[in-house]
Amino acid sequence: MTAIIHHQELDSVLDFWFPEGRSLNGDVQTHHAHWNWRMQGGADAQIIAQFSDLSENAARGTLDHWAQDPHGRLALIILLDQFSRSVWRDDARAFAQDPHALSLVNEGFSNGHYAALETPWFQIVFGLPLGHCEGSDHLQRLDLLIRLRDDIAAAAPTHLHPVYASLAGQARDVRKVIAAFGRHPHRNEILERKSTAAEEAYIAGGQFPHKKAFRRDSV
């Protein structure tokens, strides 16, 4: 019975975060809207209402058994990397799960779970911790992320290619930020880090890659 409940819980995460399901034939404008919804924080209230307990459990490590199969691993990554940012927005805990999420990604590359994911949106979300988790190897991980997103864009259905090309471009924008500062400066205040003068100028500009909408000419 417990296994059934856990399967229902992880399915609820995937069904919520991927309203397009697994069909590759969706309308491009609708698909574009789903990505904007995921990327712009528009789901905070729903995530907090529906997934706070699961996010807490994932952060404590009590859901690590989900990672036994590709879709369970993806659902756990979503809880740790995405839902944590909603549940603990504007709090340092929003980023505390990044190393755990990254470890799940790296293991998923080596054990075939990433390759087993059947849609480009599953693969994009699976790889998010590569760009999100700060650390000494951040640039190398972003280079990998860019290669993966280029491959995803190349393999995506023709009508969806511009959306995924834009996401590859976003990864390149993130790389520029990390190359310049070695970290995500927009987190400095929340993490109680002192910003450099250059970081202060960047923060004041407000042009953060994670908040930029898709380019108008990309759809």
Salt bridges, closest charged atoms under 4 A:
ASP11 OD2 - HIS7 ND1 3.04
GLU20 OE2 - HIS31 ND1 3.12
GLU20 OE2 - ARG38 NH2 2.84
ASP44 OD2 - ARG89 NE 2.49
GLU56 OE2 - ARG60 NH1 3.91
GLU56 OE2 - ARG93 NH2 2.63
ASP64 OD1 - HIS100 NE2 3.08
ASP81 OD1 - HIS132 ND1 2.80
ASP98 OD1 - ARG85 NH1 2.97
ASP98 OD2 - ARG187 NH1 3.55
GLU107 OE1 - ARG73 NH2 2.89
GLU118 OE2 - ARG22 NH1 3.14
GLU118 OE1 - HIS71 NE2 2.87
GLU134 OE1 - ARG193 NH1 2.68
ASP137 OD1 - ARG141 NE 3.03
ASP143 OD1 - ARG175 NE 2.54
ASP150 OD2 - ARG172 NH2 2.67
GLU199 OE2 - ARG183 NE 2.76
ASP217 OD1 - ARG215 NE 3.63
